[in-house]
Amino acid sequence: MALSYSYISRALAVVPLMLFLFSCSSYNRQAITYYSNLQQGNYEKAAKALDDNRLLQKNRNRLLYLLERGKICHLLQQYDSSNQYFNEADHLIEDARTTVKDIALGNLLNPMMQAYKAEDFEKYLTHYYKALNYLQLGRPDEAMVEARRITLRSYAQEDKAGNKDRYAEDAFSFILQGMIYEKNGDINNAFIAYRNAADVYLQNNGSYYGIRLPEQLKKDLLRTAYQNGFVDEAGRYERLFNFTFQKEASPEGGELILFWENGSAPVKEQQDIFFTLFKDAGGSFFFRDAGGLYNVPFDFSSGYNRDNIKLNDLRSFRVALPKYRAQPLYYTGATITVNNNTLSPEPAESISTLAFSTLQERMLRELSSTLTRLAIKKLAEAAVRPAEKKETDSKKEKKKKDTQEAIALGLQLFNFASEKADTRNWQSLPHTIYYSRIPLKRGVNEISLQINGPSSKTVQFSVNGDGRLQFRNICTLR
C-alpha cells in the first residue's frame, strides 16, 4: 500500500536536520583556513581566521580555542598574551567535569556536541609552552611553578591510568622539568627529574612512545648525580646505560637549550564501522563488527533491561569512531652549527606516536558505552514502529500506523545522521619535538640551524652567552 501524504511529509520533515548534521564535516575541515595559514607561517592571518571561526567560538569548544590561541600567540612571540590564554585553558582542564548536559548531548546526539576535554598529552604540553613563555619573559620563578605542576600532572595521570599498560608519565615533561630546576640552581631536584625521565625509558626497554632514551638525558642525569655527590647512583646508572660519564668543563658562556618543533600533529578523522549484536550460549550479549576485530560486551550499567533486547531489531548498525591520519614530515633532520662545532638535535617527544597510541589505548574502553548507546537508539526505533498493516484495519488504525511509521523513520534518519565521531584535537602541535644542549662562549654566539628535507632551510640567530642556561624553540610546521 502506498504511503499517505501525511506519512511522507512527517518523514521529510527530518531531512533538513539530517542534511544539517551531515554538513558538519570534520573539525579539521571546518578550521582549514586557520591551519593552512599556520602551516604557511602566516601567523597574523592564522590568528584572524581562528578568531573568525564560528565553530571555535562555541562554548563547548572554548578549551580548544584557548589552546590554539595560546600557541599562535607564542609563535608571534606575544608570550604574555600566550600565557593568558594558556592559563585560562589550564583552569578549564583542572576544573573539567562531565555535566548532565554533556552526558545527555553525548547520548542523544554525539560526542562532538560535548565540551572538549584535552587529550592527556595535550595537558602536559600546556606546561611546556607556559614554561617557555615564562622563561622568555624573564620570569624563572613562574617557570618553576610549571615545573612543579608537571609532577602533580603525573600523579593525576597515574591515578587515571591505574596499573594498566597505558600512557601515564611523560618522559619529555620530566626532562623539561629537570632543565627548569637547573636554570634555577636546584641541582638536587634537577637530578630527580632526570632520573624520573630515565626510569620511564628503562622500564619500557629503552623506548617510550616512539622515542629512544636520548643520549643527552644520560649525560644530564649523570652530571647532576655527580654534582650532588650521589656517586653510587651515578655508578648504577652508568651500568644501566652502559655509558661512562666524561666530566667536561662548564662552557664560559653557559648553554642554550634549543627545542626544534618539527611538522604537524596528526589530523583526526571519522571512520564508520558496522556492528551486529549477538547472544552467546551463556546468555550474554556482545557486539561484533563485520571484520571480527572487535567483540565488545553490552554495557548494562546504562540501566537497560536485557529482557527488552530483541536481536532482530539490531541486525546491523553504523558506529562513527575517531581515527588519526598522520601528516608526513617534510623536514627529516637538522644540524646545528655554532663556534665551529656541529650538533644534531635528538628526538624528545613524538606527538604523532602519542596521538595514535593513546587513542588506541582507550578505544576498547569507549567502544562498549558507545555501542550500547547506539543499540538503545536502535531499540527505541523498533519500539515505536507499528505492527504490520492489515486489510482489515480501519481508516483510523491505518492513519495511526502511518503516523507511527513516520515517527520511526524520522527517528531512524535522525539517529543515522547524528551519529558522528569527535574529530577535535589541538592541531597546531608539532609532529615531533627535538632538542639539543648547545655550549656557548662569552659574548655573541652565531647559531645556524640547518633543516633538511626535499628542500633545505637555514634558520640563523644569535645568542649572548652570559654564563646562564637559556632556552629557545624554533617551529617548522610544514
N, C-alpha and C positions, 0 to 999 in steps of 0.2 A: 504493500500500500504506500502511495506517495506521502511524503511528509507534508504536514499542513504549513500554511504560510506563517502561522504563529510559531511553530516549531523552528522553522528556518530563521525567522527574524531573531528569535532568542539566541540561537546558536551564533548567528552572525554578530550579535551584539558584543561578543567577547573578542572578535577578530581585531579591532583596533588596539585593545590591550595586548593581545598576543603579538601584534606587529611591533608595538612599543617595546615590549620586553625583548623580542628578538633583536631590535635595533640597538640594544645595549651591548655593544661589542666589548672586547677585552679592554681592560684598563689601559694597557699599553697603547692600543689604537686610539683610545679617547684622549690620550695625553701625548700623541705623536709629535705635535708641533713643539712642545716643550723639550722632548727628548732629542729630536732632530737638531734643534739649536744647541742643546747642551753638548752633543757629540761633536758638533762642528766648532765648538769653542765660542759660540755667540752667547755669552753668559747673560748679557743685558737683555737680549731678545728672549732668552730662555726664561728669565725671571718674569718678564711681562706675560709670556704665554702661560706660565704657571699661575700667575695671579688672575688671568682671564679665564682659566679653565673652570667651567661650571661644576664639573664633577668633583674636583678637588675642593671646591668651596662648600660642599655639603658637610653638615655636621658629622656624619658618620666617617668622613674621610679627613677630619681635622688633623689627626696624628700624622697621616701620610703627607699632607700638605706641609706640616711643620718640619718634618724630616727633609723633604725635598727643598724647602725654602732655606733651611739651615745649611744644607750642602751648597746651594747656589750662592748664598752669601759668603760662605767660606771660600769658594772658588774666586769670588770677586774681591777677596781679601778684606771683606767687611766683617772682621772677626767678632766685634762686639754685637752687631746685629745678628750674626750667625748664632751666637750663643743665646740670644734672647729667644730665638725660635727653638733651638735645641733644649733650652731649659723648660720651655712650655711643653715640648714633646716628652721630655723626661718626666715631668709631672703627670702627664696623661698615662704614661707607661706605668708609673708607680701606683697610680690610683685606678688602674684598669679593673673594671668589674663587669661580669656578664649580667646585664639587666634583664628584667622580664620582657621588656620591649625587644631586646636583641634576640632572645630565645624565640619569641613569637614571630619576628620577621624571618629568622633563620628557618623556622619550621614551616611557615606559611608560604614564604617566597624562596629565598636562597641566601647563602652566607654573604653574598656581595652587598646585601642590604643592611648588614650588621656593622657596628662601629669597627673600624680597622684596629687590629691589635698587632703590634710589631712582631716579626719573626724573632726568635731568641738571639740569633747572631746580630740582628739589627740593633737590639738593645745594647749589646757590647760595643758596637761601632759608634753608637751615640757618645759613649765616654771617650772614645778615640778622638772624634772630631772636637768635642768640647775641650779636651785636654790640649790639643794642638792650638785651638783658638786662644786659650788662656796663656799658653807659652808664647805665642806670637804677640800677645798684648802685654807681655812682661809681667804676668801675674802668676808666678810659680806656686803660690800658696793655694790658689783655686785649682790649679792643675793637680796638686797633691790631694785635694778633696776627691777629684775624679779617680785618682789612683786608688784611694781607699775604697771608693764605691765599687771598683771592679771586684774587690774581694766580696763585698756584700752581694753583688750581682751573681757571683759564682756560687755563693751559698744558696741563693734563691733558685738558681738553675739546677743545682744538685738536688735540692728538695723536690723540684718538679720532675726531674728525670728519674729519681729513685736509684735503685741498683741496676736498672736496665742498661743495655748497651746502646745508649743514646747520647746525643750531644749534651754535655754538662759544663765542663770547664773549657775556657777559650785560651789556648796556649799563647796566641798573639797578644791578647789583653794582658796576660801576666808579664810578657816581655816588655810591653809598653809601660806597665806599672813599675817594673824594675828600673827602666830608664828615667822615669819621673822621680823616683826616690833618689837615684844617683844625682840627678840635676839639683836636688835639694840637700845633698850631702848626707843622706840617710843610707849608708852603705849596708847596714845590717838588714834593713827591710828590702833593699835592692837585691841582696843575696837571696832572701827568702822568696821574692817574686821570681827571680831567675830559676831558682830551684823548683818552684811550683810548675813553671813552664816546662822545664826539662823533664820533670816527673810525668807530665801529661804525655809527652812523646815516648818516654821509656816504657810506660805502662801500655802503650799501643804499638810496641815493636818498632819504635823509632819514627813512626809516621802518624800524623793526625790530620784527618780530613784533607788529604791530598798534599800535605806539606811534610817534607823530611825535616828532622831536627837540624836547625841552622847551625853552621859552624861558628857564627858569631855568638850565638847563645852559649855554646860550650865555653868560649873564651870569657864571656862576661860572667858566667857563673863561677868559673874557677878563679878569675881575677878577684871578684868580690869575696870569695871564700878565703883566699889568702890575705886580702886586705883586713878581713875581720879576725884573722888568726885561726880560722877553722881548718887546720891542717888535715885532720882526719877526714873531714867531709870532702875537702878538696881531693885527697887521695882516693876516696871511694868513687867520686865521680870521674876522676881520671881513668880509673879501671873500667867503669861502666861505659865511658865514651871511647875507650881505647885511644886516649889522646893525652899527651903530655903538655902541660901548660908551660909556655915560654914567657917569662916576665919581660915586658918591654917598658922603656921609659915613657912616661906620660908626655904627649905632644905639648910643646910650649904654648901653642895657640888654642889648646883644648880640642874638642871634637865636634863634628856635625853629624847628627843622625838624620839621614835622608831617607824619606819614605817615597817610593815610586808607586803610584796607584795606576795600574795599567788595565785598559779595556773596560768593558761594561758588564755588570751583573746579568745573569740570565733573565729572560722575559717569561712571565707566567702566561700560560695559555690554557684553553679548555680542551679536555678530551672527553668523549662520550663513550661509556661502556654500558652494555645491556646485560641485565641480570634477571635471573629467574629464582623464585622461592620454591624450595622443596622441603619435604619432611622425611627424616631418616627413620630407620627401623625402631629407634628408641623414642620416637615422638617429638624429637627436637626439630626446630625449623632453622634452615640455613639458606643463605643467598649464594648463588653460584653464577659466575659470568660465563659467557659462551666459550671463552678460550680455556676455561678450567684453571685460571691462575689464582682466583680468589674463592675462598669457602668461608663465609662470614656468618656468624650466628645472629639470629633475630634478637634485638635488644628489648627484652620485656620489661626493663626498668622504666620504659616510657609509659607504663601503665596499661598498655593494650592487652586485651584479653585474648589468649591463644585460641579460645573456643570460637572466636569470631573470624578466624582466618580461614578463607576458602582459597585453596591453591589455584582453582580455575580462574580466579579473579586476578592472579598475579603471574600470568604466563611469561610476560617479558616487559621490562620497563627500563627506561634510559636513566643513567646516572651521569651527571656532569661533574667531573673531577678536575682539579688544577694539575698542570704539569709544567715543567720548565723547558724552555728552549734556549740552549746555550748560544751566546753571542761570541763568535770566533775572535781570537786575538789578532789584531793587525800587527802590533809590535810584539816580537817574540823574545827580545833580550835587550840588555843595555850594559854599557860600561861607563865607569866614572873616571875621569882624569883630573888629577889635582897635584900640583907641585911635583911633576914628573912621576907620579905614582898612578897606577891603573887598578881599579877595584871593580868587582862585579856584584851588584846587589843580589841578595838572596830572597827567595820567596818566603813570606812570613804568614800570609793568610790567604786562602783561596775561597773567596766569597762564592764563586761559582760551584765549587765542590760542596761547600756547606749548604747552599740552597738545595741542590739536588738530594743530598743525603738526609737533611733534616725533614724534607717533605716526605721522603720515602719512609723515614722512621715513624712518622705519625700517621701515615696513610691507612694502615690496617686498623689503628685505633679509632680513626674518624669514620671509617667506612661503615662500621656497624650502626652507628647512630644515624648516618646519612641514609643508608639503605632502609632502615626501619622507618625513618621519616617519610621517605618516598612510598614505601609499601602501605603505610597508613593512608597516604593520599589516594593511592590506587584503590584501596579497600573502601574509602569514602565515595569514590566514583561509583563503585559497584553497588554500594548501599542505596544510592539514590536512583539507580537505573531501574525502570519498571519491569514488571513481568511481560512476557511476550504478548503482543496484541492478539485478540481473538475476534472472529467474525461476529460472535455473539455479544461482544462488548457494546454497551450503549454509547451514544454520542458523548455523554458526559465522561464516561470511563475512558474513551479514546482520547478526549481532549486532555484529561488528567495525565494519561500516559505520555502524550505528546510533550506536555509541559515537563514531566519528569525526565524524559529522554533529552530534551533540550538542556535542562539543568545539568544532567550527567555529561553531555557532550561539552557544554561550556566549562564545566569543572575539569574535564579531561584536557581541553585545549589550554586552559589556564595553567594547570599543573605542568603540562608539557613545556609551555612557553616560559614559565617562571623558573624552571629548573636551570640553574646557571652556577658555574663554578666561581669561586673567589679568585680573581686573577690579579689582585693588587699586590704590589711589593715595592720596596724602596729601590727604584730603578736606577737612580744616579750613583749607586755604589759601584766600585770598580770590580773587575773580574778577579784580580789578584793584587795584593799589596806586597811589594818587595821592600827590603831595607838594607842599608849599609852604614857602617860607622866609619866616618872619614876623619883621619888625623889632620889637624890644621897647624900652620905655622903662625907666629905672631904677625899681626897686621893683615893686609888684604890677601885673600886666597881666591884665585880664579878657578872656578869649578866648571867642568863640562860634562854634561850627561848625554852620551851618545845612545840614541834609541834606535834599534834595528828592526827591520821588517821588510815588506816589499819595497818600501822606500824608507830612507833613514831620516832621522830628525835629531837636531842637536839643541839642547837647552843649556845656555850658559848663564852663570850668575856668579856673584862674588859674595864672600863671607868674611867678616872681620874676625880674625882669631884673637880672642881676648882671654884665653885660658879656661873658658867655661864650656859646658856641654850645651850645644844648641840643636834646634830642631827645624826641619823644613820638609814639606811634602810637595811633590810635583805630580800632577794628574794628567794622564793621556787617556781620555775616554773613547777614542776612536777604536 
